[in-house]
């Protein structure tokens, strides 16, 4: 089952995306749906207004998540290209709701006098479906509603001004999320080909099986210090191939098309504006 948040003339609506149409569930967005009791049953049985698939305008998957927690240095090839030591625990930072955009929305680059060092980072996104704190591995698996596509677009000069990543990671209107939530049983292995292309050139190509800390481990770890709530997003880290690690370095420019794809999960297509 796939779920999405779409924009309509009446505002955002959560939908179940079937082969032939997107069916409204009766909720304003996927976050609201995930907070409903027995949300899987509700979504499966939904029989609301229908929308043709080719006309869907995707909002960001969860417009107002309580938390967006991101993981750095979580693929060995990316760790190697940064020259950093392999972490013994997840490296975490955060984003905010205003950072997130829809799967086909423009990535709003900073002004040229602010930064010209904006980078791509294809990532598997975890979506939380059940409130959980101090989770066991079994509880962590059960708390995962499913997976989505995220690009942790990074403003590198702001990121690297200090050892704290936040200013370069939470730039407004830069990080696509979506287009859908692929509902999972939680314990399913997260083994998906992942890639990022810029104007048709492959910049990243890997598999989420290469994650240093897998989704269940991440939910266990994060829930140790904070309650994870339905609709929370976890961006699990990016593989090698980022622009800042290339020689010469390569960064995004206005007009370029960024395609972030995870086979079996979905694809975001965003023009830099």
C-alpha positions in Angstrom: 0.0 0.0 0.0 1.2 3.5 -0.9 0.0 6.7 0.8 0.5 10.3 -0.2 -0.4 13.9 0.7 -1.8 15.8 -2.3 -2.8 19.4 -2.9 -6.4 20.0 -4.0 -8.6 23.0 -4.5 -9.9 22.3 -1.0 -6.5 22.0 0.6 -4.2 19.1 1.4 -5.7 15.6 1.4 -4.3 12.2 2.4 -4.8 9.6 -0.3 -4.2 5.9 -0.9 -2.4 5.6 -4.3 -3.9 2.6 -6.2 -3.0 1.5 -9.7 -5.9 3.4 -11.2 -6.5 6.4 -8.9 -5.7 8.2 -5.7 -8.4 7.7 -3.1 -9.0 10.2 -0.3 -8.8 8.7 3.2 -10.7 11.5 5.0 -7.6 13.1 6.5 -5.8 16.3 5.8 -2.4 14.7 5.3 -0.5 11.5 5.9 0.7 12.7 9.3 -2.9 13.1 10.5 -3.8 9.6 9.0 -0.9 8.0 10.9 -2.1 9.5 14.2 -5.5 7.8 13.7 -6.2 4.5 15.6 -5.7 1.5 13.3 -4.5 3.7 10.5 -3.6 0.8 8.2 -7.1 -0.5 8.3 -8.6 2.9 7.8 -6.3 3.6 4.8 -7.0 0.2 3.2 -10.8 0.6 3.6 -10.9 4.3 2.4 -13.4 5.0 -0.3 -13.4 8.8 -0.6 -13.0 11.2 -3.5 -10.9 9.9 -6.4 -8.1 11.7 -8.3 -6.5 10.7 -11.5 -2.8 9.7 -11.1 -1.5 12.0 -13.8 -3.0 15.1 -12.2 -1.7 14.6 -8.7 0.1 17.6 -7.1 2.2 16.1 -4.3 2.7 18.1 -1.1 5.5 17.1 1.1 4.6 13.7 2.5 4.1 14.8 6.2 3.7 18.6 6.1 4.0 19.2 9.8 6.1 16.4 11.4 6.8 16.7 15.1 10.4 15.8 14.4 12.7 15.4 11.4 15.8 13.6 12.5 18.7 13.1 10.0 21.7 10.7 10.1 25.1 11.7 8.8 28.0 9.4 7.9 25.9 6.2 7.5 27.4 4.7 4.3 31.0 3.4 4.3 31.7 5.0 0.9 30.4 8.3 2.0 32.4 8.1 5.3 35.5 7.4 3.2 35.0 10.3 0.8 34.6 12.7 3.8 37.8 11.5 5.4 36.1 11.0 8.7 36.4 8.0 11.1 33.6 5.4 11.1 31.1 6.4 13.8 30.4 4.0 16.7 26.9 5.5 17.1 24.6 7.4 14.7 25.6 11.0 13.9 22.4 13.0 14.2 21.1 16.4 13.3 17.7 17.9 12.6 15.6 19.7 10.0 12.4 21.6 10.4 9.0 21.4 8.6 9.8 24.6 6.6 12.8 22.8 5.1 10.6 20.2 3.4 9.1 20.4 -0.1 7.0 18.1 -2.3 8.3 15.5 -4.6 8.0 17.7 -7.7 8.4 21.2 -6.1 11.4 23.5 -6.9 14.5 23.3 -4.7 14.9 27.0 -3.7 18.6 27.7 -3.8 20.1 30.4 -1.6 20.8 33.8 -3.2 24.3 33.9 -4.8 25.5 36.3 -2.1 24.5 33.7 0.5 25.9 30.4 -1.0 26.8 28.8 -4.3 27.7 25.5 -2.6 24.5 23.5 -2.6 24.8 19.7 -2.7 22.6 16.7 -3.3 22.2 13.8 -0.9 19.8 10.9 -1.8 18.4 9.2 1.3 16.0 6.5 2.4 13.4 8.1 4.7 11.8 6.2 7.6 8.3 7.3 8.5 7.1 6.5 12.1 3.6 5.1 12.5 3.5 4.2 16.2 4.6 6.2 19.2 7.6 4.5 20.8 10.2 5.2 23.5 13.2 3.1 24.6 12.2 0.6 21.9 13.5 -3.0 21.7 14.4 -4.2 18.2 10.9 -5.7 17.9 9.2 -2.6 19.0 11.4 -0.4 16.7 10.5 -2.6 13.7 6.8 -2.4 14.6 7.0 1.4 14.9 8.1 1.9 11.3 5.1 2.7 9.1 7.2 2.4 6.0 9.7 4.2 3.7 9.9 7.3 1.5 12.4 9.2 -0.6 14.3 12.2 0.8 17.0 14.4 -0.6 19.0 16.0 2.2 20.0 19.0 0.1 22.9 20.6 1.9 24.3 24.2 1.8 27.9 23.2 2.3 29.5 26.5 3.3 26.9 27.1 6.0 27.2 23.4 7.1 31.0 23.6 7.5 31.3 26.9 9.3 31.3 25.0 12.6 31.2 21.4 13.7 27.4 21.7 14.1 25.6 20.9 10.8 22.3 22.7 11.4 22.6 25.9 9.3 23.5 24.1 6.2 21.0 21.2 6.6 17.8 23.1 7.5 17.7 25.7 4.7 14.1 26.6 3.9 12.3 24.9 1.0 15.2 22.7 -0.1 14.5 19.0 0.9 12.0 17.0 -1.2 10.1 14.2 0.6 7.8 11.8 -1.2 6.0 11.3 -3.4 4.5 8.4 -1.4 4.9 6.4 1.8 5.4 2.7 0.9 3.8 1.0 3.8 6.0 -1.8 5.3 5.7 -4.5 7.9 8.5 -2.7 9.7 10.8 -5.7 10.0 11.2 -6.0 6.2 14.9 -5.6 5.2 15.5 -2.2 3.7 17.4 -3.3 0.6 16.7 -0.9 -2.2 18.8 0.5 -5.0 19.2 4.2 -4.4 20.4 6.9 -6.9 20.6 10.6 -7.6 21.0 12.2 -11.0 21.6 15.8 -11.9 20.5 16.8 -15.5 20.6 13.1 -16.3 24.1 12.4 -15.0 24.4 9.8 -12.3 26.0 11.3 -9.3 25.1 8.6 -6.7 24.3 4.9 -7.1 24.2 2.5 -4.2 21.9 0.2 -2.2 20.3 0.9 1.1 21.5 -2.5 2.3 24.9 -0.7 2.7 23.6 1.4 5.6 26.0 1.3 8.6 23.0 1.7 11.0 19.9 0.1 9.6 16.3 1.5 10.1 15.5 -0.7 13.1 18.8 0.2 14.8 18.2 3.9 14.2 14.7 3.8 15.7 16.0 1.9 18.7 18.8 4.5 19.2 16.8 7.6 18.7 13.9 6.4 20.9 16.3 6.0 23.7 16.4 9.7 24.3 13.2 11.0 22.7 9.7 9.6 22.1 9.2 9.0 18.4 5.7 10.0 17.3 3.5 9.1 14.3 4.5 11.2 11.3 8.1 11.7 12.5 10.7 11.4 9.7 14.2 9.9 9.9 16.5 10.6 6.9 18.9 7.7 7.1 22.1 9.1 5.4 23.5 9.3 2.0 25.9 7.1 0.0 29.1 8.3 -1.7 29.1 10.6 -4.7 28.2 14.0 -3.2 29.4 17.1 -5.0 31.6 18.5 -2.2 33.8 15.3 -2.3 34.5 15.5 -6.0 37.6 17.0 -7.6 36.8 19.5 -8.8 33.8 20.1 -6.5 30.4 20.2 -8.2 27.4 22.0 -6.9 23.8 22.6 -8.0 22.9 25.5 -10.3 19.6 27.1 -11.1 17.6 25.3 -13.8 19.1 21.9 -13.1 16.9 18.8 -12.6 17.6 16.6 -9.6 16.1 13.1 -9.7 16.2 11.1 -6.4 15.1 7.5 -6.9 14.8 4.5 -4.6 13.6 1.4 -6.6 10.4 0.1 -5.1 9.8 3.2 -3.0 9.5 6.2 -5.4 11.1 9.1 -7.2 11.4 12.8 -6.6 12.0 15.1 -9.5 12.9 18.7 -8.6 14.2 21.7 -10.5 16.6 24.0 -8.9 15.1 27.5 -8.7 
